[in-house]
Amino acid sequence: MTKLQVRAFIYQLGCFAILFTSFRYIVDQYTNLIGYWVPLTAFAVGTLLSPKFQAVKTKDGEKLFMKWIFIKEIKEM
C-alpha cells in the first residue's frame, strides 16, 4: 500500500468511527431499539453517511479523492 492509500484508509476509518459512535449514542438514547439492533442501525447509518476516500494514480502522480453523499462532485484532497 502506498502512503496515500494508507491515508485514505485512515480518513475513511476515522470518519466512520466518529459517525458510528455518535449514531450509536443517538439511537440508544432516542429510540426504543434494544439488543443488537442498536449497533446494526448505527453501522448502517454510519456506512451510508460517511465520506468515501480513494487514492488514484493519474498522469500527474497519485492523488487523493473524496466523494460524499452531500456533495455532488468528487473533490481532490
C-alpha positions in Angstrom: 0.0 0.0 0.0 1.2 3.5 -0.8 1.3 6.4 1.5 -1.9 7.9 0.0 -3.8 4.6 0.2 -3.0 4.3 3.9 -4.0 8.0 4.4 -7.3 7.3 2.5 -8.0 4.2 4.7 -7.3 6.1 7.9 -9.5 9.0 6.9 -12.3 6.7 5.9 -12.0 4.7 9.1 -11.9 7.8 11.3 -15.0 9.3 9.6 -16.9 6.1 10.0 -15.8 5.7 13.7 -17.0 9.2 14.5 -20.3 8.7 12.8 -20.8 5.2 14.2 -20.2 6.2 17.8 -22.4 9.3 17.6 -25.3 7.5 15.9 -25.0 4.6 18.3 -25.5 7.0 21.2 -28.4 8.8 19.4 -30.1 5.5 18.5 -29.6 4.2 22.0 -31.0 7.3 23.7 -33.8 8.3 21.4 -35.3 5.1 20.0 -36.9 2.0 21.6 -34.4 -0.3 19.9 -32.7 -2.9 22.1 -30.1 -5.6 21.7 -28.1 -5.9 18.5 -30.4 -3.6 16.6 -28.7 -0.5 18.2 -25.2 -1.2 16.7 -26.7 -2.6 13.5 -28.7 0.6 12.9 -25.7 2.8 13.8 -23.5 0.7 11.4 -25.9 1.1 8.5 -26.3 4.9 9.0 -22.6 5.4 9.5 -21.8 3.5 6.4 -24.3 5.4 4.3 -23.3 8.9 5.6 -19.5 8.6 5.9 -17.5 10.1 3.0 -15.5 7.7 0.7 -11.8 8.3 0.2 -9.7 6.8 -2.6 -6.1 7.2 -3.8 -5.9 7.2 -7.6 -2.9 7.1 -9.9 -3.1 9.8 -12.5 -0.6 11.0 -15.1 0.3 13.8 -12.7 1.1 11.3 -9.9 -1.0 9.7 -7.2 -3.9 11.9 -5.8 -6.4 11.5 -3.0 -10.1 12.0 -3.9 -13.2 12.2 -1.7 -16.9 11.5 -2.6 -19.7 12.3 -0.1 -23.4 11.9 -0.3 -24.0 15.6 0.5 -21.6 16.9 -2.2 -22.4 16.0 -5.9 -18.9 16.3 -7.3 -15.8 14.4 -6.5 -13.3 16.6 -4.6 -9.5 16.3 -4.8 -7.8 16.4 -1.4 
